[in-house]
Structure formats: C-alpha cells, structure tokens
Amino acid sequence: MKLITSAIRIIASTSNIWTQKIKDEFDILCRPREEGAPLDENLLRQTYHIFRPIPTQLIKDCGVKDLFFSNTMGPNRPYYPNHGFYINHTVTLNNDIFYHPDVMNDFFDHHGYFIDRPTQTIYHEFAHGYDVNNGDLSKKGEWTKLSGWSSEPLPGLKRLIIKGTHGIPDVTGEMYFDPKAEFTRFYAKRNPWDDWADSFSFYIGGLVDKVPPTKREYLEKLLKKYSA
C-alpha cells in the first residue's frame, strides 16, 4: 500500500511541474474536467511541448485561461466534433486524442511534413479563442468572402452533411458555402469559424501548403506581427 501511495504522489508531483510550467509561461490553468480525476503527466507534457514552438504572445492572445482534460468524451473519430471545444475562454480536450492520436492520415502535406491530432486539435481550439477574442474575425467579410459563406441557401451554394456511422448521428453544416471554394479539409466546410480555426491550425502548425492560397495570404497578414 505504501509503494502504491508513493507512486501516486510521484505522478501527482510530476504533473504539478508541467501544470505550473504551462501556468507560468502561458497563463493557462490545466485541470481535469471530471471532479476527482487525476491529470495524466504525459498529456500535460505533450501539451506543453505543443505550445513551445508557437510565439508565447500568440498563445496568450487566444484568450484561453482554462484548459480542461476529459475522460468522458468518447473515442475520437474522423470528422466527428468530439476532439475538443472552446467556450468562453476555456478549451476542453478529449484525452482520447492523446491516447490514439492518428485515426487518419490527412495531416500530411506534399512535402511529407506531419502534424498529429493532439497538436492540430489544440491549435484548432485555441484558434477559436483567437477568433472570438479579436472581434469574431471569422464572421467578418474579409474572411467569409473567401469561401462565399452565407446563412441563407442562395442559388449555387452547398451545405455540408457528414453522415454518421455506427450509431453516431449526422453532423450538418451550420452555413452554406461556394462549392468552388478551397478548404483545408472536409471538416472545415461546416461553417466559417471552423474554416477559420482549421486554416489557423495548419498554418501555425507548419503545414502551410494545406491552407488555400487566399486564406494563407489572409493569415500571413494577420499573424505577421508575431514573427517580427
């Protein structure tokens, strides 16, 4: 019993080190979503190293103050939105993306560069924070015109429907888009804010070739100040 208790204390102590590093460097508090659940040291360490290549000020400008890790969001699946979510300065991550990070191979570019699912998910959810905390950029005309986004079913526009499998319900896009528009991937066709967050995630993650040229130019202009 003493050995088990000591091991638990060591794990908790190591987790606290990474929690403190994330708090000190990025002003983000990491916590388990489920009350009483332990924080996995490996998840915290991976998260810290996912943040490290990105300018600290860019991460802070996303406005995320709380980062929750959840064991109850189910297995991560292609194109299904249970990998994480952003609400009101808080990002919640599905722990399963860390345990089973690569459920499909669409995170490669033609150079062979790769971004794993935990990294892409964190950048995507923090992008939602940056979007909202900088004036809802994804809803402004400068962005929406790039894909022809519309809340109305105008002639020639399409709306995404992701067919669920194995008991998973369908996912229907919230808005309509121009079928000639280019996107990072299928999931980004749901709405302009996921289109924005996905473009942001691949851009800062180094897979810039996965970002359509017009959206790449937009992000280059927007984020230029962080590379100065």
C-alpha positions as CSV (number, residue, x, y, z in Angstrom):
1,M,0.0,0.0,0.0
2,K,2.9,2.4,0.9
3,L,4.5,1.7,-2.5
4,I,1.3,2.5,-4.4
5,T,0.7,5.6,-2.4
6,S,4.3,6.8,-3.1
7,A,3.9,6.2,-6.8
8,I,0.7,8.2,-6.9
9,R,2.4,11.0,-5.1
10,I,5.3,11.0,-7.5
11,I,2.9,11.1,-10.5
12,A,1.0,13.9,-8.9
13,S,4.2,15.8,-8.2
14,T,5.4,15.4,-11.8
15,S,2.0,16.5,-13.2
16,N,2.2,19.6,-11.0
17,I,5.5,20.5,-12.5
18,W,4.0,20.6,-16.0
19,T,0.8,22.3,-14.8
20,Q,3.0,25.0,-13.2
21,K,5.1,25.4,-16.3
22,I,2.1,25.9,-18.5
23,K,0.6,28.4,-16.0
24,D,3.8,30.4,-15.6
25,E,4.7,30.6,-19.3
26,F,1.3,30.9,-20.9
27,D,-1.1,31.9,-18.1
28,I,-3.3,28.9,-18.6
29,L,-4.6,26.7,-15.8
30,C,-4.8,23.0,-16.6
31,R,-7.4,20.9,-14.8
32,P,-9.3,17.6,-15.2
33,R,-12.9,18.1,-16.4
34,E,-14.2,15.3,-14.2
35,E,-14.1,16.1,-10.5
36,G,-11.5,13.9,-8.7
37,A,-9.9,12.6,-11.8
38,P,-6.1,12.7,-11.9
39,L,-4.2,14.7,-14.6
40,D,-2.1,12.5,-16.8
41,E,1.5,13.7,-16.7
42,N,2.1,12.5,-20.4
43,L,-0.9,14.7,-21.6
44,L,0.5,17.7,-19.7
45,R,4.0,17.2,-21.0
46,Q,2.8,16.8,-24.6
47,T,0.6,19.9,-24.3
48,Y,3.5,22.0,-23.0
49,H,5.7,20.9,-26.0
50,I,2.8,21.6,-28.4
51,F,2.8,25.2,-27.1
52,R,6.5,25.7,-27.2
53,P,7.1,26.3,-31.0
54,I,4.4,29.0,-31.1
55,P,5.2,32.6,-30.0
56,T,4.1,33.0,-26.4
57,Q,2.2,36.2,-27.1
58,L,0.2,34.5,-29.9
59,I,-0.9,31.8,-27.4
60,K,-1.8,34.5,-24.8
61,D,-3.8,36.5,-27.4
62,C,-6.1,33.4,-27.9
63,G,-7.5,34.4,-24.5
64,V,-7.7,30.9,-23.1
65,K,-7.4,30.9,-19.4
66,D,-8.6,27.3,-18.5
67,L,-7.6,24.1,-20.2
68,F,-9.7,21.0,-19.2
69,F,-8.8,17.4,-20.0
70,S,-11.8,15.0,-20.2
71,N,-12.0,11.2,-20.0
72,T,-15.7,11.1,-20.9
73,M,-16.0,12.4,-24.5
74,G,-15.6,9.0,-26.1
75,P,-13.2,7.7,-28.8
76,N,-12.1,10.3,-31.3
77,R,-13.4,9.6,-34.8
78,P,-12.7,11.1,-38.3
79,Y,-14.7,14.3,-38.9
80,Y,-16.7,14.0,-35.7
81,P,-16.5,17.0,-33.4
82,N,-15.7,15.4,-30.1
83,H,-12.0,16.1,-30.1
84,G,-12.3,19.3,-28.2
85,F,-14.3,22.5,-27.9
86,Y,-13.9,26.2,-27.0
87,I,-16.4,28.1,-24.8
88,N,-15.8,31.4,-23.1
89,H,-12.0,31.5,-22.5
90,T,-12.0,27.7,-21.9
91,V,-10.8,24.8,-24.0
92,T,-11.8,21.2,-23.2
93,L,-9.8,18.4,-24.8
94,N,-10.7,14.8,-25.2
95,N,-8.0,12.7,-23.6
96,D,-8.5,10.0,-26.3
97,I,-6.8,12.2,-28.9
98,F,-3.6,11.8,-26.9
99,Y,-4.0,8.0,-26.4
100,H,-5.0,7.4,-30.1
101,P,-3.6,10.4,-31.9
102,D,-3.7,9.3,-35.5
103,V,-7.0,8.0,-36.7
104,M,-6.5,9.1,-40.3
105,N,-3.6,10.4,-42.5
106,D,-4.9,13.8,-43.7
107,F,-2.4,15.8,-41.7
108,F,0.4,15.3,-44.1
109,D,1.4,17.8,-46.8
110,H,3.0,17.0,-50.1
111,H,6.5,17.7,-48.6
112,G,5.9,14.9,-46.1
113,Y,5.5,17.3,-43.1
114,F,3.2,15.9,-40.5
115,I,1.0,17.3,-37.7
116,D,-0.5,14.9,-35.2
117,R,-4.1,15.0,-33.9
118,P,-3.4,16.4,-30.4
119,T,-1.4,19.3,-31.9
120,Q,-3.9,20.0,-34.6
121,T,-6.8,19.9,-32.1
122,I,-5.1,22.2,-29.6
123,Y,-4.2,24.7,-32.3
124,H,-7.7,24.5,-33.8
125,E,-9.5,25.1,-30.4
126,F,-7.1,27.9,-29.5
127,A,-7.8,29.4,-32.9
128,H,-11.5,29.7,-31.9
129,G,-10.3,31.7,-28.9
130,Y,-8.2,34.0,-31.0
131,D,-11.1,34.5,-33.4
132,V,-13.6,35.4,-30.7
133,N,-11.2,37.4,-28.6
134,N,-10.1,39.5,-31.5
135,G,-13.6,40.6,-32.6
136,D,-15.1,37.5,-34.3
137,L,-12.8,37.6,-37.3
138,S,-14.4,34.6,-38.9
139,K,-17.7,36.4,-39.2
140,K,-16.3,39.4,-40.9
141,G,-16.5,40.0,-44.7
142,E,-12.7,39.8,-45.2
143,W,-12.9,36.1,-44.2
144,T,-16.4,35.0,-45.3
145,K,-15.9,36.2,-48.9
146,L,-13.0,33.7,-49.3
147,S,-15.4,30.8,-49.3
148,G,-18.7,32.5,-50.1
149,W,-20.2,31.8,-46.7
150,S,-23.9,32.5,-46.3
151,S,-26.5,31.8,-43.7
152,E,-29.1,31.6,-46.5
153,P,-29.3,28.8,-49.1
154,L,-28.5,31.1,-52.0
155,P,-28.5,29.6,-55.6
156,G,-25.4,27.6,-56.3
157,L,-24.3,27.2,-52.6
158,K,-23.9,23.9,-50.7
159,R,-24.2,22.8,-47.1
160,L,-22.1,20.1,-45.6
161,I,-23.6,16.9,-44.3
162,I,-21.4,14.4,-42.6
163,K,-23.1,11.0,-42.5
164,G,-22.8,9.3,-39.1
165,T,-21.8,5.6,-38.8
166,H,-22.0,3.0,-36.0
167,G,-24.8,4.9,-34.2
168,I,-23.2,8.3,-34.4
169,P,-25.7,11.0,-35.5
170,D,-25.2,13.0,-38.7
171,V,-23.4,16.3,-38.5
172,T,-24.9,19.1,-40.6
173,G,-23.0,22.3,-41.5
174,E,-24.4,25.4,-40.0
175,M,-23.9,27.6,-43.1
176,Y,-23.7,27.4,-46.9
177,F,-20.6,27.8,-49.0
178,D,-19.4,28.2,-52.5
179,P,-18.6,24.7,-53.9
180,K,-15.7,26.2,-55.9
181,A,-14.0,27.4,-52.7
182,E,-10.9,25.7,-51.3
183,F,-10.7,24.3,-47.8
184,T,-8.0,22.8,-45.6
185,R,-10.1,19.6,-45.3
186,F,-13.7,18.3,-45.3
187,Y,-14.5,19.3,-41.7
188,A,-13.7,23.0,-42.4
189,K,-16.8,23.2,-44.7
190,R,-19.1,23.2,-41.7
191,N,-19.1,26.9,-41.0
192,P,-16.8,30.0,-41.3
193,W,-15.5,29.7,-37.8
194,D,-14.3,26.1,-38.2
195,D,-12.9,27.1,-41.6
196,W,-11.0,29.9,-39.9
197,A,-9.8,27.7,-37.0
198,D,-8.7,24.9,-39.3
199,S,-6.8,27.2,-41.5
200,F,-5.1,28.8,-38.5
201,S,-4.2,25.4,-37.0
202,F,-2.5,24.1,-40.1
203,Y,-0.8,27.4,-40.8
204,I,0.8,27.8,-37.4
205,G,1.5,24.0,-37.3
206,G,3.7,24.3,-40.3
207,L,1.5,22.7,-42.9
208,V,1.0,25.9,-44.8
209,D,0.5,24.1,-48.1
210,K,-2.7,22.7,-46.7
211,V,-4.1,26.2,-46.4
212,P,-5.6,27.5,-49.6
213,P,-3.6,30.4,-51.1
214,T,-6.2,33.2,-50.4
215,K,-6.6,32.0,-46.8
216,R,-2.8,31.7,-46.5
217,E,-2.4,35.3,-47.6
218,Y,-5.0,36.4,-45.0
219,L,-3.2,34.6,-42.2
220,E,0.2,35.9,-43.3
221,K,-1.1,39.4,-43.0
222,L,-2.9,38.8,-39.7
223,L,-0.1,37.0,-37.9
224,K,2.9,38.9,-39.4
225,K,3.3,40.8,-36.1
226,Y,4.2,37.6,-34.2
227,S,7.2,36.9,-36.5
228,A,8.8,40.3,-36.2
